[in-house]
């Protein structure tokens, strides 16, 4: 019997990357999944965001584990769409126990040169989109009266400053404050709220030329090898990137009974990047 047998998890950004990994990992422990993502390119983002077919692949991988999954196209900037996805998912699966506000983007520019659209899109997706996810989905956990768990995906960037990502760091740091308030507000309902803070993760959001340039601004066309050389210097452990499942395993701890008394915490998976 899995650690999440009979539970249902609502996951944003589930079409690929960390979100797909979380869906599959939680399903492997018995959870059914409400998966949410978009398949259109997000403006200002320099790498390809999720595409048609990506969310369907997540569905296939969860169903291969003999778990149920309800997948919806919904942008985290659209509260009504998120509410419909949550309502439809709960109507089909019968309950909600876990919310993973995972969807996010990454863009880069010097703070004083960044245009307003880049700043606003980042805040709208990575900060306000998380609040909208919570607003749409967590009331279903409250209504169930069984308690539950919420994890907001923050970043090492909330704790460790790096040039050219002021908007990203501001959004991810803002999630810590949001988490701490929610942890206090929801504790009486036995709902735990935490943030997870990954270092660089081997997903499309990281493995692209714009991120390589961020880590190696001294090179005109840095390669993945150039990026990994620099990233190894960031991390204390001898790794350049962690795998998505490493974050999924941390989240599994936070949402299962293994972490039943952990709330209001910043759970760091950074390969020693802060040291």
C-alpha positions, 0 to 999 in steps of 0.5 A, spaced: 500 500 500 502 506 497 503 512 502 498 516 498 493 511 497 486 514 496 488 521 496 487 526 490 492 531 488 491 537 484 498 539 480 499 545 476 505 545 471 503 538 470 505 537 462 512 536 463 518 537 467 517 537 475 510 537 474 509 531 470 515 528 475 510 530 481 504 527 478 507 520 476 511 520 483 505 521 487 501 516 483 506 511 484 504 512 491 497 511 490 494 518 489 489 520 483 491 526 480 488 533 477 493 535 472 493 542 470 497 546 464 497 550 458 499 548 451 501 555 448 507 559 448 508 564 454 509 571 452 516 573 454 519 566 455 525 565 451 525 557 451 519 553 449 513 552 454 509 546 454 506 544 447 500 540 445 501 533 447 505 534 453 499 534 458 497 527 454 503 524 456 503 525 463 496 522 463 499 516 459 504 515 465 499 516 470 494 511 467 500 506 466 500 506 474 493 504 474 491 511 477 486 515 475 487 522 472 483 528 470 487 533 466 485 540 464 488 546 460 488 552 465 493 558 465 494 559 472 493 567 471 486 565 470 482 564 476 476 562 473 479 556 469 483 554 475 476 553 479 473 549 474 479 545 473 479 544 481 471 543 481 471 538 475 476 534 478 473 533 485 466 532 482 470 526 478 475 523 483 471 525 489 475 529 494 482 533 494 487 532 499 494 535 496 495 541 492 502 542 489 502 549 486 508 548 481 507 552 475 512 557 473 517 560 468 524 563 468 526 569 464 532 573 465 534 581 464 538 586 468 533 589 473 534 596 470 533 594 463 527 589 464 521 591 461 514 592 464 511 586 460 517 581 463 516 583 470 509 583 470 508 576 467 513 573 472 509 576 478 503 574 474 505 567 473 510 565 479 507 569 485 499 571 483 498 564 479 500 560 486 495 564 490 490 563 484 492 556 485 491 556 492 484 560 492 481 555 487 483 548 490 485 549 497 477 550 499 476 543 497 481 540 502 477 545 507 471 542 505 473 535 505 474 536 513 480 531 513 486 535 513 491 535 507 497 538 505 499 544 500 506 545 497 508 551 493 514 551 489 519 556 490 527 556 489 534 557 491 533 564 488 529 566 494 535 565 498 541 566 494 542 572 490 544 572 482 544 577 477 539 578 472 533 575 475 530 580 480 523 579 478 524 571 479 527 572 486 522 577 488 516 572 486 519 566 489 521 570 495 514 572 496 511 565 496 515 564 502 511 569 506 504 567 502 506 560 505 507 562 512 501 566 512 497 560 509 500 555 514 498 559 520 491 560 517 490 553 515 493 549 521 486 549 525 483 545 519 489 540 519 492 543 513 499 543 512 503 548 508 510 548 506 515 551 500 520 547 496 526 550 494 530 546 488 537 548 486 538 547 478 533 542 476 534 538 469 528 540 466 526 544 459 526 551 464 533 550 466 536 546 460 536 552 455 540 557 452 538 563 456 540 559 462 546 557 460 547 565 458 545 567 465 551 562 468 556 563 463 555 571 461 562 571 459 561 566 453 557 568 447 554 562 445 555 557 452 553 550 451 550 545 456 557 543 458 559 550 459 553 551 464 554 545 468 561 547 469 559 553 472 553 550 476 558 545 479 561 551 482 554 553 485 553 547 488 557 544 494 555 537 492 559 535 485 553 535 481 551 540 476 543 539 476 538 535 480 533 530 477 526 532 477 524 526 481 529 529 487 524 534 488 518 529 487 521 525 493 522 531 497 514 533 496 512 526 497 515 527 504 512 533 505 505 531 503 505 524 506 504 522 513 512 522 513 511 529 514 505 530 518 507 535 523 511 539 518 508 546 516 511 553 515 517 550 513 522 552 507 524 545 505 531 546 501 533 541 495 540 545 493 546 540 493 549 545 498 548 551 494 547 555 500 553 553 503 
